[in-house]
Amino acid sequence: MRERDGHRAVLPKRIILVRHGESQGNNDPAAYDTTPDPKIQLTTQGIAQARHAGARMRHLIAGGGSTNWRVYFYVSPYARTRSTLREIGRSFSRKRVIGVREECRIREQDFGNFQVQEHMNVIKETRQRFGRFFYRFPEGESAADVFDRVSSFLESLWRDVDMNRLNHDPSDDLNLIIVSHGLASRVFMMKWFKWTVEQFELLRNFENGEFRVLQLGSGGEYSLAVHHADEELLEWGLSPDMIADQKWRACANKAMHVRNTDQVEGIYLRE
């Protein structure tokens, strides 16, 4: 908790990253031949997945014993993420939502313009040989490019919290829900937890409508291990060392530990 300009900046209790529901492009890649990626819509199944995700998130947030809680949404401007937000929002009453912001920097990786599937299949084979993080799609982006804009978004997010641009009452638990895409969400966690490129490339993509919970631990660090079990973390591609770090974060005390984020051969060092 920080004091700034006469008000207290209270850290969010949770930051929840959720991938959009199944889209027409997920169901049939040929949709990209004629429809721009930002305009791809959810399928009927995707709408149901988004609605179910909203119910699960509300159960998680409201099930912590606190009656004083609020949510704030950030959403990618793509049609499928905005529709996902609409379905998630059905689980939250108006009084629980303190704001919604469309955020272009958490949009999908740019794969170019219209994506002819025969051509894209060849390109994706080349990406596997080159490396998933640094390969830049012709007329599009690499995952490294997405990392840069997501990093910029993270800086803005913390300014929003620090300066209370979210108009959050400090007596309420604040939950940030970020409705985005698979790659952008994985890159968000990579930046947050200072994972290496090698560690990033181990990660499995989110399923449609799936979410990850970064929850504030007892000592002031965010961790996936507060809410998620070891089995989930292993299934998502985290190595044993990465899981051990998440467990450390779940109970680390910032007042007693100074964390050295340098890494030697993928091992985190602590002072």
N, C-alpha and C positions, 0 to 999 in steps of 0.2 A: 504494500500500500504506500503511495507516494503523496506528498503534499505539494500542490502546485497552484499558485495564484488564488489561494484561499479555499481550494477544494481538494478533496482526497480522490486520487485516481485509484480505483479498485480493480484488480485484475479479474478478467472473466473466470468463472469457475470452470467452464468447458469451452473448447473450440471444436466444433463438429464439422468434419469434412464429408460431404455426401456427393456421390456421383449421380447424374441424371438417370432417370428410368430408361428402359429400352427404347431406342429410337428407330425410325424407319431405316436409317443407315446401318444400325446394328443388326437389324432383321434381314436386310437385303442391301449389300454394298453397292448394287447397281443404282440405288437411289442417288448416289453422289454424281452419277453421269450427267444428270439433268437438273439437280437441285443444289444450290449453294449450301455448303456445310452449315452456315449460321441459320438457315431456314428449315433444316431437317426437323421434322416433328416427332413427338412421342407416338409409339404404337399404343393400342389398347392395353397390352400387357405392361408397357412402360408407365402408363397412367396409374395402373393398379400398384405397381412397384413403388412409385413415388408416394402414393397415398399410404401404403403400408409403412414406408420409411418414416413418414411423418408421425404416424401413430406410435411407432417404436421409439422415436426420439422424444416425443412428449412423455411417454411412460418412463423413460430414463430420467428426464429432467425433473418431472414431478415426483418421481419415486424416491428422491433423496431425503425426504423428510421436511424439506423447506416449502413453505407456502408462498414465500416472497421470492419469486423468480420471474425473469423476463428473458426474451430472446430478441436478437438482432440478426437480420439476414444480410449476407452479401451474395450476389448472384451474378453469374456469367450472363452476357447479353444474348446468348444463342437461344433460339426458340425452344429447344428441348430442355434447357436448364430453367428458363422462365416458366415453362409449363410444369416442370417438376416442382418448382417453388410453389406454384399455385396449389398443387395437390398436397404438398407438405403443409401448407398454411391452413388447410381445412382442420388440422388437429390442434390449432392454437387459436384461442379467442383473441379478439382485438386488444383487450387490455394487457395481454401477455406479450404482445409484439411492440417493441419500442421503435422499430425502424426497419426499413428495407433499402438497400442501396445496390444499384446495378454497377458492376465493376468489370470494366473491359479487360483488365490485366489478368483475370483468372479465366479467360476464354480458352477454348480448345486450341491445341497445337495447330498451327496453320500448315496444311498439307499441300498448298497451292490452291488454284481456283477449282473449276470442275475437275473431278477425279475419275478419269476413265479407268475402270478396274483392271483391265489387262496391263495397262501401263503401271498402275500403282502396285500390282503384284510383283513386277520386276523391280521396282524401286524399293519395296520393302525387303526383298531378298538381298539387295545391295546393302541396305541398312544393317541387316544382321551381320554381314561381313565387316562392315566399317565400324560398327559400334552404335548402339541405340541412343546414347546420350549426345554424341557429337555430330551424328549424321544430320545434315540439313536437307530437307526435301526441296527439290527444284521449285523455285518461286514460293517457297514456304519457310518453315522454321525447323531448327533442331530443338531437342529437349533442353540444350544449354541456353538457347534463346528464351525459351519459356521460363527457365530458371531465373534469368535476369529480370523479366517483368514481374514474376511472382515475388521476387525479392523486393522489388520496388513497392508492390502492394503490401507486403508485410510491414515495411517501414511506415506506410500510411496508416495501416491498421493500428499500430502501436501509438501513433500520434493521435488517432481518433480516441483511443482508450485514455491516453495520458492527459489529453486536453478536454476530455469528456464531451467530445463532439457527438457522442451517441445519446446524450441526455439521459444518462443512466443514474438512477437513484442508488447511492452506495449501500443502502440497507437491503437491496434486492440482489440475489444471485444473478449474475449476467452470463448468458449462454450465447456465444456467437455461432451461427450456422452458416457455413460457406457452401453454396450449391454450385458445383463446378463439374469438372471432367476428370477422367481417370489420371491422365498424365499430369495435369496441373496440380491435382491433389497430392500425387506422389512427390512431385517437385517441391510442393509446399512443405511436406514433412522432411524432405532432404535438406532444405534450407534451415528449417526449424531445429532439427536435431544434429545438424552439421555432419550428415552422412557423406561419405565419399562417393565418387562416380561408380566405383566398383560395387559399393553397397547398394546404391540406387538400382543398378542393373540386376540385382538379385530380386527386386520387389515384384510381386504379382500385381497386376492391375486390379482396381476395384471392379466388382461386378456391378451391373446396373442396379441403382437403388441402394447400394451398399454404402456404409459410412464407417469412419474411424473417429474415435473420441480421444482428443488430447485433453486430459483432465488435470487440474491443479492438484499436486500432491501436498502432503502435510507440511513440507518444508519450503514450498514456494516454487517448485519446478513442475513443468508440465510433462506428462508421461502417458503413453499408450497403455502401460501396465496397470494403471489405476482401475480402468474399466475392462480391459481386454485380457483374456487368459493367455498363458504361454502357448497353448495349442493354436489359438488364432494367430498369434504373432509369427509362429513357425510357418503356418499355412500361407501367410502373406509374404513370406520370403525373408523375414528378419533372421539373421544368423544368431547363434548362441551369444556371441559378444554383444550384438545389438540388443538382444533381449535383456542381458545382464545390465546394460546401460539404462534401459527403460525402467528396470526394477530399482536401480539406484536413484533415478530421477523421481520415482514415486514417493520416496521417503527422504530424499536429500534435504539437508537444512542449509539454506544459503548463508545463514548467519555463522555457521560453523565450518563450512566447506568452501574453499575457493576452487573452482573447477577450471582445469587447464584443458582447453579444447584442442590442443595439438594432438596429432595422432602419429603413432609409429606402427607401421605394418597393420593398420586397421584397429589397433588397440587404443582405447581411450585412456588417458592419463589423468589422475586426480592428485591434487596436492593435499 
